[in-house]
Amino acid sequence: MSTTAYLVEADGGSRGNPGPAGYGAVVMDARDRQVLAEAAEAIGVATNNVAEYKGLIAGLTSVLDLAGEGAAVEVRMDSKLVIEQMAGRWKIKNEGLRPLAIEAQALVRRLRVTGWTWIPRERNKHADRLANEAMDAAAKGLAWKAGGTTSGVSPTSGDVSGGLGSTDSGGVSPGLGSRGSGGVSADSGGVSPGLGSRGSGGVSAGSGGDLLDRDAAPGETFATGRPAGEQTDLLDLSAPSASLVTAQRTKGSGWGPATRVATSLLLLRHGETPLSAERRFSGLGDPELNPNGLAQAEAAARRLSAPPYRLDVVVSSPLKRARRTAEAVAGLAGLDVEVDDDLRETDFGAWEGHTFTEIQRRWPAELAAWLADPTAAPPQGESFTQVARRVEAARDRLLERYEGRTVLVVSHVTPIKTLLRLALMAPPEALYRMHLDLACLSLIDFYADGPAVVKSFNDISHLR
């Protein structure tokens, strides 16, 4: 345990609120205010409060890196909201900030915080300057480096105030987490504003997304035109197939007609189950659809059996809630249901059947890690990185086997969000910033001579 007392000053800002955002944090020796460490980063589109929490997390993390467990630290910020919430004097009413607060609290438990002090903005100039340096660098396509310099590497954090996934719900609520964090809420269905430095995303409880699945017509397209040879796999989870990489590195730009027929993947999330109705994590648990879920499946089937839809293939996750939904559609379309095991939901291990609140109480450290890193897994469970690898393999098989056809994929929150994320070439943390309702439809068109195009997202008009 360090005998030195430390002072953290942190700040965050958003040019638009939400808008392009960044944070800054400085660690000083509390006795002589000698600067010991600085941290700053652009986090993409986020709110002021998300950026401020990210700054706090970066500052506390820097103290741990410098001094280890038990170090004494005073925190000073010009954010009244963050200071009062962390001191326990104000309640956290914005669920989008809760995952970030949980992450910060996990760091606090490893330190000895001697005080939470609000200071006027003019007394927080160092941290404010760092945050603005990071945002200025990002605007130029550069990454902030200590000392106010930048490197010629684009920032990869891309934080958005969007949130992340729930278990069998469809989305994740406001996210959080530095160093590539991402949070998920239980069985909700949507993602609320998120966060995260170094590529993070947050999750709150019961947002409505099946992040966890807690149950838990081709027209014109356009080429975005990346320079030849530009890196396209931002995630580095597993490389896309050669054909897709070639397609994503197209040289063209501007609007233009497709030169080949698209392979269309219609993505349908399953209907409601008893676990999703109770906002419980539902991964490999295998509940049946409840009456409302059966009605949702029938509504989707009626829609997909009428023009302009013309399905060629129906492929389903092996889990009963997805298969029953798929069977309803296939029955009206006169098709059989194929099963692909790689389209199953995330394995939530020991968290299966629990609510987000229950998990937070019983596994606080494991939850904090999971919300902060897509490679982290629940106890005896599966990480989102692992899910992405198998979902990508399933996608490649479908595109090769059914080129030029329309394929209905009936699955769960995490696999569907992963397919959308990969199509957009977004980082893993983007998973936490999507909302998927039960029985919603999304559409991706894949062109062999151009990029994948997301044409619709979370469409539930057939349920109204």
Phi and psi in degrees as a GROMACS rama.xvg file:
@    title "Ramachandran Plot"
@    xaxis  label "Phi"
@    yaxis  label "Psi"
@TYPE xy
-71.8925  144.719  SER-2
-94.6102  -8.05925  THR-3
-79.4325  139.307  THR-4
-93.8633  138.56  ALA-5
-117.294  156.564  TYR-6
-125.475  126.389  LEU-7
-110.743  127.405  VAL-8
-118.43  129.22  GLU-9
-137.337  154.746  ALA-10
-156.432  164.191  ASP-11
-152.467  154.482  GLY-12
-147.987  159.073  GLY-13
-137.818  126.979  SER-14
-91.2216  76.3543  ARG-15
143.268  -33.2862  GLY-16
47.7011  72.3967  ASN-17
-81.4692  154.913  PRO-18
-175.955  -172.378  GLY-19
-54.0655  126.91  PRO-20
-131.695  162.797  ALA-21
-162.962  167.301  GLY-22
-132.951  163.301  TYR-23
-143.964  148.016  GLY-24
-149.174  143.044  ALA-25
-131.639  137.156  VAL-26
-110.345  129.319  VAL-27
-127.75  156.902  MET-28
-71.3575  124.509  ASP-29
-65.2485  -19.5428  ALA-30
-81.6627  -45.634  ARG-31
-121.335  4.48947  ASP-32
59.2359  27.2233  ARG-33
-68.8245  131.937  GLN-34
-73.5951  123.962  VAL-35
-106.573  -27.752  LEU-36
-160.798  148.968  ALA-37
-130.42  149.605  GLU-38
-144.873  140.82  ALA-39
-158.03  150.744  ALA-40
-165.29  143.785  GLU-41
-83.632  137.548  ALA-42
-120.433  21.3617  ILE-43
79.2694  -147.667  GLY-44
-88.728  122.291  VAL-45
-157.773  174.345  ALA-46
-91.0231  167.357  THR-47
-57.6009  -45.1824  ASN-48
-65.8996  -38.4655  ASN-49
-61.5129  -46.0446  VAL-50
-62.8602  -38.0421  ALA-51
-65.3674  -42.9962  GLU-52
-63.4477  -37.3673  TYR-53
-64.2148  -36.5175  LYS-54
-64.9513  -42.3161  GLY-55
-60.0211  -46.3297  LEU-56
-60.4655  -42.046  ILE-57
-64.2567  -40.3654  ALA-58
-65.0879  -45.5364  GLY-59
-64.5655  -39.3701  LEU-60
-62.6913  -39.0181  THR-61
-63.7015  -37.9453  SER-62
-63.7286  -43.6526  VAL-63
-61.1283  -39.714  LEU-64
-64.9547  -35.5976  ASP-65
-77.7636  -44.8845  LEU-66
-121.669  -13.9818  ALA-67
81.5971  -171.353  GLY-68
-61.0032  143.675  GLU-69
83.076  2.48862  GLY-70
-65.8391  143.195  ALA-71
-85.2903  130.992  ALA-72
-146.86  140.274  VAL-73
-107.088  137.986  GLU-74
-110.447  130.307  VAL-75
-126.695  130.887  ARG-76
-146.742  156.357  MET-77
-93.3905  9.75593  ASP-78
-93.3384  104.723  SER-79
-60.9837  -37.8949  LYS-80
-61.9777  -51.0092  LEU-81
-64.7259  -44.5687  VAL-82
-60.6355  -47.1647  ILE-83
-69.8549  -36.7243  GLU-84
-68.8945  -42.1824  GLN-85
-69.5961  -29.7388  MET-86
-77.5827  -8.26181  ALA-87
84.2808  9.79341  GLY-88
-90.4028  -23.638  ARG-89
-118.628  144.67  TRP-90
-79.6829  153.622  LYS-91
-91.6043  103.82  ILE-92
-92.5504  -25.8613  LYS-93
-86.3193  108.356  ASN-94
-62.9443  -20.7079  GLU-95
-69.1544  -22.7923  GLY-96
-91.7872  -16.8304  LEU-97
-58.1874  -44.2755  ARG-98
-61.3413  -36.4083  PRO-99
-67.1489  -40.9198  LEU-100
-63.9426  -38.1813  ALA-101
-62.6215  -42.5552  ILE-102
-64.1262  -42.7922  GLU-103
-63.9656  -41.4721  ALA-104
-63.6938  -34.2664  GLN-105
-63.5049  -37.5211  ALA-106
-70.1044  -39.9808  LEU-107
-58.9635  -38.2288  VAL-108
-64.9936  -19.1312  ARG-109
-92.5657  -4.86835  ARG-110
-120.158  -174.497  LEU-111
-126.682  90.7953  ARG-112
-80.0603  119.637  VAL-113
-91.8351  -12.1089  THR-114
-176.962  147.963  GLY-115
-114.628  111.199  TRP-116
-121.381  124.936  THR-117
-83.4505  136.669  TRP-118
-130.908  151.376  ILE-119
-62.5769  157.116  PRO-120
-59.2559  -36.5335  ARG-121
-67.4681  -14.4499  GLU-122
-98.4154  4.95276  ARG-123
-120.439  35.209  ASN-124
-68.3642  -33.1303  LYS-125
-63.3058  -51.677  HIS-126
-65.6413  -38.2638  ALA-127
-62.3581  -41.428  ASP-128
-62.3188  -42.6107  ARG-129
-61.4652  -43.4173  LEU-130
-60.9521  -43.1624  ALA-131
-69.8896  -34.4151  ASN-132
-61.3542  -42.0635  GLU-133
-64.7696  -42.4293  ALA-134
-67.6923  -39.522  MET-135
-63.1121  -42.4787  ASP-136
-62.4215  -43.2775  ALA-137
-62.3906  -36.7276  ALA-138
-63.2495  -23.4703  ALA-139
-97.5632  5.10987  LYS-140
77.7379  24.3795  GLY-141
-117.842  165.059  LEU-142
-109.424  137.678  ALA-143
-66.9843  141.97  TRP-144
-130.376  151.314  LYS-145
-53.1519  139.126  ALA-146
97.6087  0.93299  GLY-147
85.4197  5.21596  GLY-148
-93.6827  169.733  THR-149
-133.223  160.667  THR-150
-111.76  165.72  SER-151
-84.506  36.058  GLY-152
-115.156  130.978  VAL-153
-68.6294  144.174  SER-154
-63.2624  142.487  PRO-155
-115.236  8.40122  THR-156
-73.7355  -47.2719  SER-157
52.0083  43.0337  GLY-158
-74.3212  140.634  ASP-159
-129.872  150.962  VAL-160
-79.3908  56.2898  SER-161
-117.464  174.09  GLY-162
-123.538  -154.709  GLY-163
-144.639  -167.156  LEU-164
-82.38  150.784  GLY-165
-107.752  -179.544  SER-166
-76.5349  -81.7092  THR-167
-104.832  37.9277  ASP-168
-109.857  -53.0104  SER-169
139.763  -12.3243  GLY-170
-152.302  173.697  GLY-171
-124.369  144.525  VAL-172
-87.8464  174.114  SER-173
-34.909  135.752  PRO-174
-105.653  -167.467  GLY-175
-169.087  -176.426  LEU-176
103.03  130.247  GLY-177
-91.2353  172.124  SER-178
55.2252  45.5336  ARG-179
79.654  58.0418  GLY-180
-103.254  169.924  SER-181
-167.769  136.389  GLY-182
-117.12  163.155  GLY-183
-139.83  145.345  VAL-184
-108.943  172.274  SER-185
-91.539  133.474  ALA-186
37.6998  50.0885  ASP-187
-110.341  -66.4323  SER-188
131.05  -4.77142  GLY-189
-142.186  167.571  GLY-190
-117.387  130.915  VAL-191
-102.161  176.261  SER-192
-47.7044  134.975  PRO-193
-119.486  -150.104  GLY-194
-178.422  -160.485  LEU-195
114.215  128.577  GLY-196
-85.5813  164.01  SER-197
50.5086  34.6631  ARG-198
84.6343  73.303  GLY-199
-121.987  178.474  SER-200
-165.32  148.384  GLY-201
-120.141  166.385  GLY-202
-138.942  143.794  VAL-203
-125.654  174.9  SER-204
-78.7737  140.969  ALA-205
53.0528  54.3695  GLY-206
-90.8391  -27.4617  SER-207
123.693  12.389  GLY-208
-112.877  153.816  GLY-209
-95.2583  33.7288  ASP-210
-53.4714  -38.3342  LEU-211
-100.188  -18.9818  LEU-212
54.3968  43.3385  ASP-213
-55.0882  42.8928  ARG-214
-54.168  127.323  PRO-218
-121.624  -136.688  GLY-219
-82.2358  152.131  GLU-220
-132.225  173.621  THR-221
-134.862  152.52  PHE-222
-100.984  129.988  ALA-223
-77.4762  -25.8981  THR-224
72.3276  69.6925  GLY-225
-82.8834  147.73  ARG-226
-57.4512  146.706  PRO-227
-56.1811  135.525  ALA-228
83.6229  1.99074  GLY-229
-72.2383  142.11  GLU-230
-64.8827  130.206  GLN-231
-112.187  -20.3455  THR-232
-89.3377  83.9102  ASP-233
-64.9978  -23.9683  LEU-234
-84.7426  -36.2986  LEU-235
58.1015  37.0219  ASP-236
-83.1016  -54.1044  LEU-237
-160.329  139.99  SER-238
-67.6031  140.705  ALA-239
-66.0016  166.559  PRO-240
-63.0084  157.423  SER-241
-58.8675  -39.2631  ALA-242
-65.2658  -38.3249  SER-243
-71.0998  -38.8168  LEU-244
-60.6031  -43.6468  VAL-245
-60.6647  -42.7199  THR-246
-64.4126  -38.0622  ALA-247
-77.1175  -12.5537  GLN-248
-102.623  26.1134  ARG-249
-57.4975  145.374  THR-250
-88.8559  -16.856  LYS-251
-68.9633  165.088  GLY-252
-150.044  157.604  SER-253
90.6437  177.758  GLY-254
-81.5718  142.023  TRP-255
-167.148  156.756  GLY-256
-74.05  150.696  PRO-257
-66.6084  139.861  ALA-258
-94.7718  -6.82272  THR-259
-140.13  158.607  ARG-260
-68.4564  138.684  VAL-261
-77.8377  151.572  ALA-262
-95.5067  116.708  THR-263
-101.943  128.296  SER-264
-107.857  109.076  LEU-265
-88.4091  122.363  LEU-266
-106.334  116.39  LEU-267
-115.864  122.66  LEU-268
-81.3113  145.846  ARG-269
-65.6444  168.472  HIS-270
-81.4585  -177.06  GLY-271
-71.3014  147.153  GLU-272
-126.482  169.897  THR-273
-57.9613  -36.1014  PRO-274
-71.5931  -40.5015  LEU-275
-67.3952  -34.1638  SER-276
-63.984  -29.2779  ALA-277
-98.2636  6.65171  GLU-278
58.2563  51.3137  ARG-279
-112.508  147.581  ARG-280
-62.6101  128.506  PHE-281
-138.382  100.338  SER-282
-102.112  -95.5652  GLY-283
-85.6494  -3.83405  LEU-284
-58.274  150.374  GLY-285
-125.707  60.2288  ASP-286
-72.5109  154.158  PRO-287
-82.0425  164.452  GLU-288
-66.1362  141.069  LEU-289
-86.2141  177.417  ASN-290
-54.1652  -39.8856  PRO-291
-66.242  -38.7177  ASN-292
-64.6817  -37.9575  GLY-293
-64.0715  -39.898  LEU-294
-65.4417  -38.8105  ALA-295
-64.2723  -40.1144  GLN-296
-63.6994  -41.854  ALA-297
-65.4275  -37.9512  GLU-298
-64.487  -41.8745  ALA-299
-64.245  -39.3606  ALA-300
-63.0471  -42.9333  ALA-301
-61.9637  -42.0333  ARG-302
-64.6061  -46.062  ARG-303
-77.4976  -11.6274  LEU-304
-92.4733  -0.888353  SER-305
-114.74  158.161  ALA-306
-57.3638  148.449  PRO-307
-89.1868  9.91363  PRO-308
-79.5142  143.163  TYR-309
-148.47  93.7202  ARG-310
-79.0671  141.308  LEU-311
-104.691  -30.1432  ASP-312
-146.534  144.184  VAL-313
-122.193  122.197  VAL-314
-123.271  137.287  VAL-315
-131.251  154.103  SER-316
-60.8757  153.769  SER-317
-74.7384  -12.2483  PRO-318
-73.7846  144.646  LEU-319
-59.0413  -37.829  LYS-320
-64.1827  -34.9521  ARG-321
-78.0927  -42.5146  ALA-322
-62.9262  -40.8417  ARG-323
-65.3609  -38.3872  ARG-324
-63.8433  -44.3001  THR-325
-63.7338  -40.0221  ALA-326
-64.074  -35.1827  GLU-327
-62.8001  -42.3657  ALA-328
-70.8067  -47.1501  VAL-329
-61.3655  -34.7243  ALA-330
-60.7781  -43.6531  GLY-331
-76.9198  -26.3437  LEU-332
-87.9591  -6.35989  ALA-333
70.1597  35.4762  GLY-334
-123  161.413  LEU-335
-90.0106  163.732  ASP-336
-104.584  120.88  VAL-337
-90.4318  148.364  GLU-338
-115.715  131.117  VAL-339
-122.99  112.762  ASP-340
-61.1652  -26.663  ASP-341
-73.1538  -6.78634  ASP-342
-93.3177  9.10114  LEU-343
-69.9842  164.567  ARG-344
-74.6154  166.391  GLU-345
-57.7433  142.785  THR-346
-84.2389  111.872  ASP-347
-91.1504  6.76442  PHE-348
54.837  -127.14  GLY-349
-65.9971  -16.08  ALA-350
-85.4359  -6.8766  TRP-351
-54.581  129.725  GLU-352
83.4237  -4.99244  GLY-353
-94.1689  156.274  HIS-354
-84.3989  165.047  THR-355
-59.1942  -41.4579  PHE-356
-63.9318  -41.5295  THR-357
-62.1784  -41.1914  GLU-358
-66.8731  -40.3313  ILE-359
-61.5583  -34.4847  GLN-360
-78.4899  -37.637  ARG-361
-90.9443  -29.7981  ARG-362
-131.556  57.5095  TRP-363
-60.8614  -42.7093  PRO-364
-68.2827  -43.4325  ALA-365
-64.7013  -38.5087  GLU-366
-65.9395  -43.3802  LEU-367
-59.6415  -41.3393  ALA-368
-65.4823  -42.0017  ALA-369
-64.3524  -38.8664  TRP-370
-73.47  -13.2598  LEU-371
-105.801  -8.30874  ALA-372
-154.261  115.779  ASP-373
-61.8562  -15.621  PRO-374
-87.7997  -8.33607  THR-375
-82.1386  145.618  ALA-376
-121.428  152.716  ALA-377
-62.4477  159.738  PRO-378
-53.9015  126.262  PRO-379
60.4267  21.672  GLN-380
-117.283  -157.449  GLY-381
-126.465  138.32  GLU-382
-83.2896  162.913  SER-383
-67.6899  -27.5793  PHE-384
-64.5433  -42.5775  THR-385
-64.9758  -41.1377  GLN-386
-60.3116  -42.638  VAL-387
-60.1318  -37.6111  ALA-388
-64.0195  -45.3216  ARG-389
-74.871  -33.8774  ARG-390
-66.4274  -38.9819  VAL-391
-63.4035  -39.2556  GLU-392
-64.1932  -41.2065  ALA-393
-63.116  -43.5572  ALA-394
-58.1215  -47.2765  ARG-395
-62.4295  -37.6122  ASP-396
-63.8644  -43.961  ARG-397
-64.7936  -42.1599  LEU-398
-66.4553  -34.4005  LEU-399
-75.1023  -41.1429  GLU-400
-76.0934  -34.2447  ARG-401
-122.007  41.5818  TYR-402
-55.7265  130.942  GLU-403
81.5897  2.98737  GLY-404
-109.95  172.779  ARG-405
-104.931  118.383  THR-406
-114.467  124.301  VAL-407
-88.3483  122.439  LEU-408
-109.137  115.603  VAL-409
-103.834  117.269  VAL-410
-150.424  -147.409  SER-411
-127.606  178.041  HIS-412
-57.6297  -54.6937  VAL-413
-62.5561  -49.5298  THR-414
-60.6973  -40.2833  PRO-415
-67.4127  -44.9224  ILE-416
-61.28  -36.5012  LYS-417
-64.7693  -43.4252  THR-418
-60.8388  -41.5481  LEU-419
-66.4089  -43.3758  LEU-420
-60.8909  -45.7012  ARG-421
-64.1542  -38.7544  LEU-422
-62.4277  -34.1224  ALA-423
-86.8326  -2.20988  LEU-424
54.7105  39.8005  MET-425
-92.9934  157.813  ALA-426
-69.8245  164.082  PRO-427
-54.9749  -33.8655  PRO-428
-66.289  -17.0823  GLU-429
-61.9865  -22.264  ALA-430
-54.4774  -34.8358  LEU-431
-82.5354  0.0733438  TYR-432
-115.734  20.554  ARG-433
-116.658  150.517  MET-434
-121.43  127.97  HIS-435
-125.074  121.867  LEU-436
-82.3306  162.08  ASP-437
-59.542  138.205  LEU-438
59.8816  26.75  ALA-439
-83.9005  158.91  CYS-440
-114.869  139.129  LEU-441
-134.285  160.02  SER-442
-138.632  131.341  LEU-443
-124.378  129.616  ILE-444
-103.461  131.891  ASP-445
-112.767  127.625  PHE-446
-115.165  133.721  TYR-447
-66.8026  -24.7039  ALA-448
-112.152  21.759  ASP-449
-163.552  -175.14  GLY-450
-77.1749  162.452  PRO-451
-69.7944  142.44  ALA-452
-125.159  120.033  VAL-453
-81.6145  115.295  VAL-454
-103.16  -20.641  LYS-455
-155.571  158.506  SER-456
-148.967  128.161  PHE-457
52.4115  47.1455  ASN-458
-84.7762  118.048  ASP-459
-123.236  25.6059  ILE-460
-61.9875  -25.1239  SER-461
-73.8918  -10.4551  HIS-462
-95.3898  -6.30605  LEU-463
